[in-house]
Amino acid sequence: MSELEKLINLAKNAADKIRKHRFVRIVSHNDADGLTSAGIMALALLRAGIGFQLSIAGKLDESVVEEVNSSISQGDLVIFCDMGSGQPELIGKVAADVVVLDHHQPVGKSPAKAVVNAHMVGIDGATDISASGTCYLVARELGTGNIDLAGLAIAGAVGDRQLFQTANAFILEEALKAGVVSIRKGLKVGDGDLVDVLAYSTEPFLDITGYPEKAAEFLNQLGLSGNIENLSAEDISKLASAIALKLVKQASPEAIEAVIGDTILLNRELVPNVYDFISILNTCGKQKVYGLALALCLKDSAIVDEALSLTKEHEKNLAVDVRENVGKIRKGENIWYINTIDALSTGSLATTVVRYLHPELPFICVNESEGILKVSSRGTRELVSKGLDLAFALREAAGAVGGSGGGHSVASGAAIPLGSAEEFLSIADRIIGDQLSKNASGKAK
């Protein structure tokens, strides 16, 4: 049996468990992957005639478990999407049967009644399937008419910057065959006015990002104007080549791959360009307007204009915020890092730095927000191949200073107490140094 077949069997098992319940309590993560996961499960349960209550959370902690326990009745089922693999002890405190649909590295033995996680069958959840892809595999077992939900799964995978190989390739192929998505060659960016797209999107992060006048001058030199979706194939090619030349100077090879290639169009969604779709979800997640994000996934056309204008404003602020923070980055022994206060999006900042500015070492952002320090870290696939494991590094370093952390080898997060940043960074720096030197010499220094 192939790894994918084993994963589909896990999904069948979870669907069987879900089917036995009349009411389900869903908790999902607040990023694009978590929000599309929630959308997929909500639509699949609606179609199956199963009642549900849904909430979105920034992370799984004691308060989430308390809230869940206070809102369930006997015989209910609780489903965690895009969370739950790393905290078996919290899952054990839920006063009901639990199903975990996730793609983060599992830790320990889960007390959940069913777990669908690609890592359990030898597929890499960090790159080859997202939580929304995992939820889609369950949804297609819940009802044969759910293939149209593949668009949301693909959006979640793009939101988590994944590769379309193994499990993701299977979902994409299924979606293409059914006409749920289609592919357009060119630049992997949102639609809209060229100056705005280049000046105010952090993907790609160029020397003109955050500077509309520089973006206009760059486009002028190329003789290009108007909306990106209306450009001819020849003009798209000219623009892609000019952007590639800018990237070659200092960005990682992953950056060029991230910007130039196939754009996926979501034929069944209200916002067809996948990059615009996930920008809206990420914005709603950051601004905690989760209802707007879920309404988009549930195809409520009344909210599209509001969601798009909120997103354009947020993207503009984000590009300026990242541009300002980039000048404050410091270098440790084995990491680049920054300390910020109330940064708009530490994830976007971390991705920008490691992808476009300093791909040679991992990057850690420590952001003071809501009375704690929230940490975002990013590496590259090349660094992971050299031994980097940010999930381990952040879990250990955060634990050492009285916090908690985890995630993927290539992207991870943590929450640590105020005043512990320096110690945390120094421990993380040392652990990452050990990881990278082990690989370089075949043994630790």
C-alpha positions as CSV (number, residue, x, y, z in Angstrom):
1,M,0.0,0.0,0.0
2,S,1.4,3.4,-1.0
3,E,1.9,6.2,1.6
4,L,-0.9,8.2,0.0
5,E,-3.3,5.2,0.3
6,K,-2.4,4.9,3.9
7,L,-3.2,8.5,4.4
8,I,-6.5,8.1,2.6
9,N,-7.3,5.2,4.9
10,L,-6.7,7.4,8.0
11,A,-9.1,9.9,6.4
12,K,-11.7,7.2,5.9
13,N,-11.4,6.2,9.5
14,A,-11.8,9.8,10.7
15,A,-14.9,10.3,8.4
16,D,-16.4,7.1,9.8
17,K,-16.0,8.5,13.4
18,I,-17.4,11.9,12.4
19,R,-20.5,10.3,10.6
20,K,-21.6,8.7,13.9
21,H,-22.2,12.1,15.5
22,R,-25.1,14.5,15.2
23,F,-23.1,17.5,16.5
24,V,-19.4,18.5,16.1
25,R,-17.4,21.2,17.7
26,I,-14.6,22.4,15.4
27,V,-11.6,24.4,16.4
28,S,-9.2,25.6,13.7
29,H,-6.1,27.7,13.4
30,N,-6.2,31.4,12.4
31,D,-3.9,31.5,9.3
32,A,-4.9,30.9,5.7
33,D,-4.4,27.1,6.0
34,G,-6.4,26.9,9.2
35,L,-9.3,29.1,7.9
36,T,-9.6,27.0,4.6
37,S,-9.5,23.9,6.8
38,A,-12.4,25.3,8.8
39,G,-14.3,26.2,5.6
40,I,-13.8,22.7,4.2
41,M,-15.1,21.0,7.4
42,A,-18.0,23.4,7.7
43,L,-19.2,22.8,4.1
44,A,-18.6,19.0,4.4
45,L,-20.6,18.8,7.7
46,L,-23.4,21.1,6.3
47,R,-23.8,18.8,3.3
48,A,-23.7,15.7,5.5
49,G,-26.5,17.2,7.7
50,I,-24.3,17.2,10.8
51,G,-24.7,20.2,13.1
52,F,-21.6,22.1,14.2
53,Q,-20.2,25.0,16.2
54,L,-16.9,26.5,14.9
55,S,-14.3,28.7,16.5
56,I,-10.9,30.0,15.4
57,A,-7.8,30.1,17.7
58,G,-4.3,31.5,17.4
59,K,-2.9,28.5,19.2
60,L,-4.1,25.4,21.1
61,D,-3.7,26.1,24.9
62,E,-5.5,25.5,28.2
63,S,-8.0,28.4,27.6
64,V,-9.1,26.8,24.2
65,V,-9.7,23.5,26.0
66,E,-11.7,25.2,28.8
67,E,-13.8,27.0,26.2
68,V,-14.4,23.8,24.3
69,N,-15.3,21.8,27.4
70,S,-17.8,24.5,28.5
71,S,-19.6,24.4,25.1
72,I,-20.0,20.7,24.4
73,S,-22.7,18.2,25.5
74,Q,-22.4,14.5,26.1
75,G,-21.9,12.5,22.8
76,D,-20.5,15.5,20.9
77,L,-17.3,15.2,18.9
78,V,-14.5,17.8,18.9
79,I,-12.4,18.2,15.7
80,F,-9.1,20.2,15.9
81,C,-7.8,21.4,12.5
82,D,-4.3,22.6,11.8
83,M,-3.4,22.0,15.5
84,G,-3.3,19.3,18.1
85,S,-0.5,17.1,17.0
86,G,2.1,18.7,19.3
87,Q,0.0,18.7,22.5
88,P,-1.2,15.3,23.4
89,E,-1.6,16.3,27.1
90,L,-4.1,19.1,26.1
91,I,-6.1,16.7,23.8
92,G,-6.3,14.4,26.8
93,K,-8.1,17.2,28.8
94,V,-10.9,17.5,26.3
95,A,-14.1,16.1,27.8
96,A,-15.3,14.4,24.6
97,D,-14.0,12.2,21.8
98,V,-11.5,14.1,19.6
99,V,-10.4,13.9,16.0
100,V,-7.2,15.7,15.0
101,L,-6.7,16.8,11.4
102,D,-3.2,18.2,11.2
103,H,0.1,18.3,9.4
104,H,2.5,19.4,12.1
105,Q,5.1,17.0,13.5
106,P,3.3,14.7,16.0
107,V,4.7,14.6,19.6
108,G,4.1,11.6,21.8
109,K,1.0,9.3,21.6
110,S,-2.3,11.1,20.9
111,P,-5.3,10.2,23.1
112,A,-7.5,11.3,20.1
113,K,-10.0,8.7,18.7
114,A,-8.7,9.4,15.2
115,V,-5.7,11.4,13.9
116,V,-5.1,12.1,10.3
117,N,-1.5,13.4,9.9
118,A,0.8,12.8,6.9
119,H,3.8,12.4,9.1
120,M,2.3,9.1,10.4
121,V,2.5,7.5,7.0
122,G,5.9,8.9,5.9
123,I,4.7,12.0,4.0
124,D,6.2,15.3,5.0
125,G,3.5,17.5,6.3
126,A,5.7,20.6,6.2
127,T,5.9,20.5,2.4
128,D,3.6,17.9,0.8
129,I,0.2,18.4,2.4
130,S,-1.4,21.2,4.5
131,A,-4.1,20.9,7.2
132,S,-6.6,22.0,4.6
133,G,-5.4,19.2,2.3
134,T,-5.8,16.8,5.2
135,C,-9.4,18.1,5.9
136,Y,-10.1,17.7,2.2
137,L,-9.2,14.0,2.2
138,V,-11.6,13.6,5.1
139,A,-14.3,15.6,3.3
140,R,-14.1,13.5,0.2
141,E,-14.7,10.4,2.3
142,L,-17.7,12.2,4.0
143,G,-19.5,12.8,0.7
144,T,-18.8,12.1,-3.0
145,G,-19.9,15.6,-4.0
146,N,-17.1,17.3,-2.0
147,I,-14.5,17.4,-4.8
148,D,-15.3,21.2,-5.3
149,L,-13.7,21.7,-1.9
150,A,-10.3,20.9,-3.4
151,G,-9.9,24.6,-4.3
152,L,-9.9,25.5,-0.6
153,A,-7.3,22.8,0.1
154,I,-5.0,24.1,-2.7
155,A,-5.4,27.6,-1.3
156,G,-4.3,26.4,2.1
157,A,-1.3,24.7,0.7
158,V,-0.3,27.8,-1.2
159,G,-0.9,29.8,2.0
160,D,1.6,27.5,3.8
161,R,4.1,27.8,0.9
162,Q,4.0,24.1,0.1
163,L,5.2,22.1,-2.8
164,F,2.8,20.3,-5.2
165,Q,4.2,16.9,-4.8
166,T,3.0,13.5,-3.4
167,A,-0.3,14.3,-1.5
168,N,-0.6,17.9,-2.8
169,A,0.0,16.7,-6.3
170,F,-2.8,14.1,-6.0
171,I,-5.3,16.8,-4.7
172,L,-4.2,19.3,-7.5
173,E,-4.6,16.6,-10.2
174,E,-8.1,15.7,-8.9
175,A,-9.0,19.4,-8.8
176,L,-7.7,20.1,-12.4
177,K,-9.5,17.1,-13.7
178,A,-12.8,18.2,-12.2
179,G,-12.3,21.8,-13.4
180,V,-12.3,23.1,-9.8
181,V,-9.0,24.9,-10.5
182,S,-7.0,25.9,-13.6
183,I,-3.5,27.1,-14.1
184,R,-2.2,30.4,-15.6
185,K,1.5,30.7,-16.5
186,G,3.4,33.8,-15.3
187,L,3.9,35.5,-12.0
188,K,2.7,34.1,-8.7
189,V,1.1,37.4,-7.5
190,G,-2.4,38.8,-7.0
191,D,-4.4,40.6,-9.6
192,G,-4.7,44.4,-9.8
193,D,-2.9,47.5,-10.8
194,L,0.8,46.8,-11.6
195,V,2.2,49.6,-9.5
196,D,0.1,48.6,-6.5
197,V,0.9,44.9,-6.9
198,L,4.7,45.5,-7.0
199,A,4.9,48.3,-4.4
200,Y,2.6,46.8,-1.9
201,S,3.0,43.1,-1.9
202,T,5.7,41.4,0.2
203,E,5.9,38.5,-2.2
204,P,8.2,39.2,-4.1
205,F,10.1,41.6,-1.8
206,L,12.1,43.7,-4.2
207,D,14.2,46.9,-3.9
208,I,11.0,48.7,-5.1
209,T,8.7,47.2,-2.4
210,G,7.2,49.9,-0.2
211,Y,8.1,52.6,-2.8
212,P,5.3,53.2,-5.3
213,E,7.3,55.9,-7.2
214,K,10.2,53.4,-7.7
215,A,7.7,50.7,-8.8
216,A,6.2,53.1,-11.3
217,E,9.7,54.0,-12.6
218,F,10.6,50.3,-13.0
219,L,7.4,49.6,-15.0
220,N,8.0,52.7,-17.1
221,Q,11.4,51.4,-18.1
222,L,9.7,48.2,-19.2
223,G,7.0,50.0,-21.0
224,L,4.3,48.3,-18.9
225,S,1.1,49.6,-17.3
226,G,-2.5,48.6,-16.4
227,N,-3.7,45.6,-14.6
228,I,-1.5,42.5,-14.2
229,E,-4.3,40.1,-15.3
230,N,-4.7,41.9,-18.6
231,L,-1.1,41.7,-19.7
232,S,-0.2,39.7,-22.8
233,A,1.9,36.5,-22.5
234,E,4.8,38.5,-23.9
235,D,4.5,41.3,-21.4
236,I,4.2,38.8,-18.5
237,S,7.4,37.2,-19.7
238,K,9.2,40.6,-19.9
239,L,8.0,41.5,-16.4
240,A,9.0,38.0,-15.0
241,S,12.5,38.3,-16.5
242,A,13.0,41.7,-15.1
243,I,11.9,40.6,-11.6
244,A,14.1,37.4,-11.9
245,L,17.1,39.7,-12.5
246,K,16.4,41.7,-9.4
247,L,16.0,38.4,-7.3
248,V,19.2,36.7,-8.6
249,K,21.3,39.3,-6.9
250,Q,20.6,38.2,-3.3
251,A,17.5,36.0,-2.9
252,S,17.4,32.3,-2.4
253,P,16.7,29.9,-5.3
254,E,13.4,29.2,-3.6
255,A,12.4,32.9,-4.0
256,I,12.5,32.7,-7.8
257,E,10.5,29.5,-7.7
258,A,8.1,31.2,-5.4
259,V,7.5,34.1,-7.7
260,I,7.7,32.8,-11.3
261,G,5.7,29.8,-12.5
262,D,2.1,28.7,-12.4
263,T,-0.6,30.8,-10.8
264,I,-3.6,28.7,-9.7
265,L,-7.0,30.0,-10.4
266,L,-9.8,28.9,-8.1
267,N,-12.7,28.4,-10.5
268,R,-15.3,27.7,-7.8
269,E,-14.3,30.5,-5.3
270,L,-15.5,34.1,-5.2
271,V,-11.9,35.4,-5.6
272,P,-10.3,33.3,-8.3
273,N,-6.6,34.4,-8.0
274,V,-5.2,32.1,-5.3
275,Y,-2.8,34.8,-4.1
276,D,-5.5,37.3,-3.6
277,F,-7.7,34.7,-1.9
278,I,-5.0,33.8,0.7
279,S,-4.1,37.5,1.2
280,I,-7.7,38.1,2.3
281,L,-7.6,35.1,4.7
282,N,-4.3,36.1,6.2
283,T,-5.5,39.6,6.7
284,C,-8.7,38.5,8.3
285,G,-6.7,36.1,10.5
286,K,-4.3,38.9,11.6
287,Q,-7.1,41.4,12.3
288,K,-9.3,38.7,14.0
289,V,-12.2,39.2,11.7
290,Y,-12.6,35.4,11.3
291,G,-16.3,35.7,10.3
292,L,-15.3,37.5,7.1
293,A,-12.7,34.8,6.2
294,L,-15.2,32.0,6.8
295,A,-17.9,33.8,4.8
296,L,-15.4,34.0,1.9
297,C,-14.8,30.2,2.2
298,L,-18.6,29.6,2.4
299,K,-19.1,31.7,-0.7
300,D,-21.1,34.7,0.7
301,S,-20.6,37.1,-2.2
302,A,-21.9,40.1,-0.1
303,I,-18.6,40.3,1.7
304,V,-16.1,40.3,-1.2
305,D,-15.8,44.1,-1.6
306,E,-15.3,44.7,2.1
307,A,-12.8,41.8,2.4
308,L,-10.8,43.1,-0.6
309,S,-10.6,46.7,0.5
310,L,-9.6,45.6,4.1
311,T,-6.8,43.4,2.5
312,K,-5.5,46.1,0.2
313,E,-5.1,48.5,3.1
314,H,-3.5,45.8,5.3
315,E,-1.1,44.8,2.5
316,K,0.0,48.4,2.0
317,N,0.7,48.8,5.7
318,L,2.5,45.5,5.8
319,A,4.8,46.3,3.0
320,V,5.8,49.6,4.7
321,D,6.1,47.8,8.1
322,V,8.4,45.1,6.7
323,R,10.5,47.7,4.8
324,E,11.0,49.6,8.1
325,N,11.9,46.5,10.1
326,V,14.3,45.1,7.6
327,G,16.9,47.8,8.6
328,K,16.8,46.7,12.2
329,I,17.8,43.1,11.7
330,R,20.9,41.8,13.6
331,K,23.1,38.8,13.0
332,G,24.0,36.2,15.6
333,E,26.4,33.3,15.2
334,N,24.0,31.1,13.3
335,I,20.9,33.1,12.8
336,W,19.6,36.5,11.8
337,Y,17.1,38.0,14.3
338,I,15.1,41.0,15.2
339,N,13.2,42.2,18.3
340,T,10.0,44.1,17.4
341,I,6.9,45.5,19.2
342,D,3.5,44.9,17.8
343,A,4.8,44.1,14.3
344,L,1.9,43.7,11.8
345,S,3.0,40.2,10.7
346,T,6.0,38.5,12.1
347,G,5.4,35.6,9.7
348,S,5.6,37.9,6.6
349,L,8.6,39.6,8.0
350,A,10.4,36.3,8.7
351,T,9.5,34.8,5.2
352,T,10.7,38.0,3.5
353,V,14.1,38.0,5.3
354,V,14.9,34.4,4.7
355,R,13.6,34.2,1.2
356,Y,14.7,37.5,-0.3
357,L,17.4,39.1,1.9
358,H,19.5,36.6,4.0
359,P,18.8,33.0,2.8
360,E,22.1,31.7,4.1
361,L,20.9,31.4,7.8
362,P,17.5,31.0,9.5
363,F,15.7,34.1,10.8
364,I,14.0,34.6,14.1
365,C,11.6,37.4,14.9
366,V,10.7,38.1,18.6
367,N,7.7,40.3,18.8
368,E,6.3,41.8,22.0
369,S,2.5,41.6,21.8
370,E,-0.4,41.2,24.3
371,G,1.9,41.0,27.3
372,I,4.1,38.1,26.0
373,L,6.8,37.6,23.4
374,K,5.6,35.8,20.3
375,V,8.3,34.2,18.1
376,S,8.2,33.4,14.4
377,S,11.1,31.6,12.7
378,R,11.8,30.6,9.1
379,G,14.4,28.7,7.2
380,T,14.8,27.5,3.7
381,R,14.4,23.9,2.3
382,E,18.2,24.0,1.6
383,L,19.0,24.7,5.3
384,V,16.6,21.9,6.3
385,S,18.5,19.6,4.0
386,K,21.7,20.6,5.9
387,G,20.1,19.6,9.3
388,L,18.0,22.6,10.4
389,D,15.0,21.7,12.5
390,L,13.3,24.9,13.7
391,A,10.5,23.0,15.4
392,F,13.0,21.3,17.7
393,A,15.2,24.4,18.2
394,L,12.2,26.6,19.2
395,R,10.6,23.9,21.4
396,E,13.9,23.4,23.3
397,A,14.8,27.1,23.6
398,A,11.3,28.2,24.5
399,G,11.0,25.4,27.1
400,A,14.3,26.5,28.7
401,V,13.0,30.0,29.4
402,G,9.5,28.9,30.6
403,G,7.6,29.2,27.3
404,S,6.4,26.8,24.6
405,G,7.1,26.3,20.9
406,G,7.0,24.0,17.9
407,G,5.9,23.7,14.3
408,H,7.7,22.6,11.2
409,S,11.4,22.1,10.6
410,V,11.3,25.0,8.0
411,A,8.9,27.3,9.9
412,S,8.1,27.4,13.6
413,G,6.8,29.6,16.3
414,A,6.9,30.0,20.1
415,A,5.5,32.0,23.0
416,I,8.0,33.1,25.7
417,P,7.8,35.3,28.8
418,L,8.6,39.0,28.7
419,G,12.3,39.7,29.4
420,S,13.5,36.3,28.2
421,A,14.3,37.2,24.6
422,E,18.1,37.5,24.9
423,E,18.4,34.1,26.7
424,F,16.0,32.5,24.3
425,L,17.8,33.8,21.2
426,S,21.2,32.7,22.6
427,I,19.9,29.1,23.2
428,A,18.2,28.9,19.8
429,D,21.3,30.2,18.1
430,R,23.4,27.5,19.8
431,I,21.0,24.7,19.0
432,I,20.8,25.8,15.3
433,G,24.6,26.0,15.2
434,D,24.8,22.4,16.4
435,Q,22.2,21.2,13.9
436,L,24.0,22.9,10.9
437,S,27.6,21.9,12.0
438,K,26.6,18.2,12.6
439,N,25.6,18.0,9.0
440,A,28.6,19.9,7.7
441,S,31.2,17.6,9.4
442,G,29.1,14.4,9.8
443,K,29.4,15.0,13.6
444,A,29.0,17.8,16.1
445,K,31.9,20.2,16.4
